[in-house]
Amino acid sequence: MRDVYSAVADPTRRRLIRILADVDEMPLHEMTAHFSMGRTAVSKHLAILKEAGLVVDRRAGRETRYHLNAAPLREIQEWVSFYERFWTGRIEQLKTLLEEEPA
């Protein structure tokens, strides 16, 4: 099982996740049309996402169709939410300071 953080570290893989989030499922050739790289390169990125549990595939005749499994993203969301609270407090402090500053 690949680490979810390393799987989403690459911008191409984040874009693939975004594309799959908008559809129920999609075959490789349709995903490849969204990129300026070949089918093999897109397939390698999908394999990394699959190892992290973010993508699930199924055979449909001669093609493989992919869909997003967003559940592993919860780990990232929970980690980021800690820092969101941190920055929200800091932004409120900055807003207060700026309001107190003479124009």
Backbone bond lengths (Angstrom), bond angles and torsions (degrees), N, CA, C in turn:
res aa  C-N    CA-C-N  psi(-1)  N-CA   C-N-CA  omega(-1)  CA-C   N-CA-C  phi
1 M - - - 1.459 - - 1.524 108.46 -
2 R 1.306 116.29 124.82 1.462 122.76 179.57 1.531 109.49 -82.35
3 D 1.318 116.28 149.56 1.452 123.62 178.45 1.534 110.08 -66.14
4 V 1.316 117.01 131.51 1.466 121.95 -178.94 1.526 110.75 -62.12
5 Y 1.328 116.76 -38.77 1.468 120.46 -179.28 1.524 111.67 -62.76
6 S 1.309 117.39 -43.98 1.461 119.39 179.25 1.527 110.85 -70.07
7 A 1.314 116.51 -31.04 1.468 119.30 179.07 1.527 111.49 -66.43
8 V 1.315 117.72 -37.48 1.474 120.18 -178.18 1.526 112.21 -92.70
9 A 1.326 117.98 1.11 1.462 121.25 -179.57 1.525 112.35 -67.92
10 D 1.306 116.67 -26.03 1.464 121.14 -177.05 1.528 110.87 -88.14
11 P 1.340 118.14 131.27 1.472 120.43 -178.94 1.529 114.03 -61.35
12 T 1.315 117.30 -33.01 1.469 119.63 178.10 1.519 110.20 -64.64
13 R 1.319 117.13 -42.33 1.459 120.14 -179.95 1.524 110.96 -69.24
14 R 1.326 117.67 -36.10 1.475 119.49 175.52 1.526 110.06 -63.64
15 R 1.316 116.53 -37.89 1.475 120.00 177.66 1.530 111.01 -66.50
16 L 1.317 117.04 -39.85 1.465 120.13 176.22 1.524 110.94 -61.11
17 I 1.329 116.82 -42.32 1.466 120.61 177.52 1.514 109.73 -60.35
18 R 1.323 116.83 -43.48 1.470 121.13 -179.86 1.533 111.07 -62.86
19 I 1.305 116.31 -42.71 1.473 120.58 178.69 1.519 110.10 -62.45
20 L 1.321 116.91 -45.87 1.467 120.31 -178.39 1.528 112.16 -70.47
21 A 1.318 117.71 -23.56 1.461 120.68 178.45 1.530 111.42 -68.39
22 D 1.316 116.82 -22.78 1.465 121.04 -177.20 1.524 114.33 -91.13
23 V 1.344 117.09 -4.32 1.470 120.38 -177.09 1.527 109.87 -133.91
24 D 1.326 115.65 163.14 1.467 119.26 174.26 1.517 110.42 -70.39
25 E 1.319 115.82 -47.36 1.455 122.10 176.33 1.515 108.21 -162.37
26 M 1.349 114.87 162.40 1.458 119.10 -176.28 1.530 109.25 -151.86
27 P 1.331 116.86 139.67 1.469 119.21 176.13 1.533 110.72 -78.58
28 L 1.310 115.37 161.20 1.458 122.37 -177.17 1.524 112.22 -56.88
29 H 1.309 118.33 -44.00 1.470 120.03 -176.09 1.528 111.86 -62.90
30 E 1.331 118.58 -31.61 1.464 120.39 177.29 1.530 110.99 -73.24
31 M 1.324 116.90 -37.38 1.473 119.73 177.57 1.515 110.58 -66.75
32 T 1.314 116.67 -39.95 1.460 121.29 -178.79 1.528 111.23 -59.26
33 A 1.316 117.33 -32.17 1.466 121.31 179.96 1.529 112.06 -62.81
34 H 1.316 118.94 -19.08 1.463 122.98 -179.89 1.527 113.15 -85.36
35 F 1.336 117.36 -2.90 1.462 121.29 -173.41 1.522 110.91 -129.30
36 S 1.317 115.01 158.30 1.466 120.33 175.67 1.535 109.30 -99.36
37 M 1.312 115.40 44.94 1.468 121.96 177.26 1.522 107.48 -139.25
38 G 1.279 115.18 165.06 1.459 120.31 -177.13 1.517 113.64 -77.58
39 R 1.304 113.72 170.61 1.462 122.31 -179.69 1.529 112.04 -60.23
40 T 1.340 116.65 -37.87 1.465 120.42 -179.51 1.528 110.96 -63.50
41 A 1.326 117.27 -42.76 1.471 121.08 -179.92 1.526 110.71 -64.66
42 V 1.324 117.21 -44.48 1.471 120.93 178.56 1.529 109.22 -62.87
43 S 1.307 116.40 -40.93 1.464 120.97 179.44 1.532 111.30 -61.71
44 K 1.321 117.66 -38.30 1.469 120.70 178.05 1.525 110.79 -65.40
45 H 1.320 117.30 -40.71 1.466 120.55 176.71 1.530 110.71 -63.88
46 L 1.320 116.70 -41.24 1.462 120.41 177.88 1.531 111.32 -63.39
47 A 1.320 116.82 -36.58 1.469 120.48 178.66 1.530 110.73 -62.78
48 I 1.318 117.23 -39.15 1.468 120.92 178.17 1.526 110.12 -66.16
49 L 1.337 116.18 -43.31 1.465 119.93 177.60 1.529 110.76 -63.78
50 K 1.315 116.50 -36.89 1.465 120.69 178.38 1.525 110.85 -66.18
51 E 1.330 117.72 -41.41 1.463 121.42 178.28 1.529 111.54 -61.75
52 A 1.326 116.69 -31.23 1.469 121.55 179.24 1.527 111.48 -84.15
53 G 1.322 117.05 -2.95 1.459 120.90 179.32 1.512 113.80 81.99
54 L 1.324 117.61 9.62 1.464 121.63 -177.77 1.521 113.45 -85.80
55 V 1.313 116.63 -21.00 1.464 121.76 -178.81 1.520 108.55 -129.49
56 V 1.311 114.85 138.96 1.462 122.05 176.35 1.524 106.50 -120.82
57 D 1.318 116.04 139.39 1.466 118.90 178.30 1.520 110.91 -119.89
58 R 1.327 114.47 158.89 1.463 120.66 175.09 1.518 108.18 -147.86
59 R 1.296 114.96 145.10 1.460 120.57 177.74 1.521 109.04 -82.06
60 A 1.309 114.79 135.65 1.462 122.47 175.45 1.524 106.66 -134.21
61 G 1.314 115.56 91.10 1.462 119.77 -175.02 1.511 109.85 69.37
62 R 1.327 116.21 -123.35 1.458 120.68 -178.34 1.519 113.36 -90.81
63 E 1.315 118.29 -6.19 1.462 119.36 -177.92 1.531 111.58 -112.86
64 T 1.297 114.54 158.18 1.454 121.55 174.69 1.513 107.41 -105.90
65 R 1.317 115.43 129.71 1.464 121.20 -179.51 1.525 107.92 -109.31
66 Y 1.324 115.76 141.31 1.460 121.91 -175.61 1.513 110.33 -117.69
67 H 1.335 115.78 146.14 1.461 120.00 171.39 1.527 109.47 -141.59
68 L 1.305 114.43 157.75 1.456 121.74 -175.72 1.517 111.05 -81.64
69 N 1.320 115.81 137.23 1.454 122.87 168.38 1.532 105.27 -113.85
70 A 1.322 117.18 97.80 1.463 121.40 -172.39 1.522 113.62 -79.03
71 A 1.315 118.77 -8.41 1.472 121.48 -176.07 1.528 113.41 -53.18
72 P 1.342 120.40 -43.59 1.464 118.93 179.51 1.537 113.98 -63.99
73 L 1.324 117.35 -19.37 1.465 120.28 178.36 1.526 111.82 -68.97
74 R 1.331 117.05 -17.85 1.465 120.47 178.84 1.526 110.95 -59.14
75 E 1.339 116.95 -37.64 1.468 120.89 178.58 1.532 110.58 -58.25
76 I 1.318 116.29 -43.47 1.465 120.60 178.96 1.522 110.01 -67.98
77 Q 1.317 116.68 -42.33 1.464 120.67 -179.94 1.519 110.78 -60.46
78 E 1.313 117.52 -42.22 1.465 120.84 179.65 1.521 110.93 -66.22
79 W 1.320 117.28 -39.01 1.457 121.02 179.09 1.531 110.53 -66.21
80 V 1.323 116.55 -45.07 1.462 121.14 -179.41 1.529 111.09 -67.74
81 S 1.316 118.17 -33.17 1.471 120.38 -177.50 1.519 111.83 -61.56
82 F 1.339 117.77 -31.55 1.465 120.02 175.34 1.522 109.83 -59.62
83 Y 1.306 117.67 -46.02 1.458 121.91 -178.05 1.522 111.51 -74.37
84 E 1.302 117.46 -26.96 1.463 120.63 175.35 1.524 109.60 -61.83
85 R 1.325 116.83 -43.03 1.467 120.34 177.24 1.520 110.52 -63.04
86 F 1.324 116.72 -39.70 1.455 121.91 178.83 1.523 110.61 -60.08
87 W 1.326 116.52 -50.00 1.456 119.84 -177.17 1.516 112.35 -72.29
88 T 1.305 118.39 -32.41 1.461 120.52 177.83 1.522 109.98 -60.56
89 G 1.324 116.77 -44.25 1.463 120.36 177.48 1.511 111.88 -63.43
90 R 1.320 117.38 -41.78 1.462 121.29 179.98 1.526 111.29 -67.23
91 I 1.293 116.90 -37.79 1.468 120.44 179.15 1.520 110.16 -66.93
92 E 1.325 117.19 -39.20 1.464 120.37 176.80 1.525 110.59 -62.76
93 Q 1.330 117.32 -40.37 1.465 120.96 177.46 1.524 110.77 -64.00
94 L 1.300 117.11 -42.78 1.453 121.27 178.31 1.526 110.66 -62.90
95 K 1.316 116.38 -43.64 1.470 120.46 178.72 1.528 110.21 -58.96
96 T 1.314 117.23 -44.25 1.467 121.61 179.05 1.520 110.70 -61.94
97 L 1.327 117.30 -45.25 1.468 121.32 178.47 1.522 111.79 -60.99
98 L 1.311 116.25 -43.23 1.464 120.11 -179.10 1.527 111.85 -66.87
99 E 1.312 116.94 -35.56 1.473 120.68 177.98 1.525 111.61 -68.53
100 E 1.342 117.06 -31.42 1.464 121.86 -179.13 1.527 111.78 -79.37
101 E 1.329 117.25 -22.76 1.448 121.86 -177.00 1.521 111.26 -70.76
102 P 1.363 117.75 133.29 1.472 119.03 179.45 1.527 111.47 -66.39
103 A 1.303 115.37 146.97 1.464 120.78 -176.66 1.489 114.19 -74.35
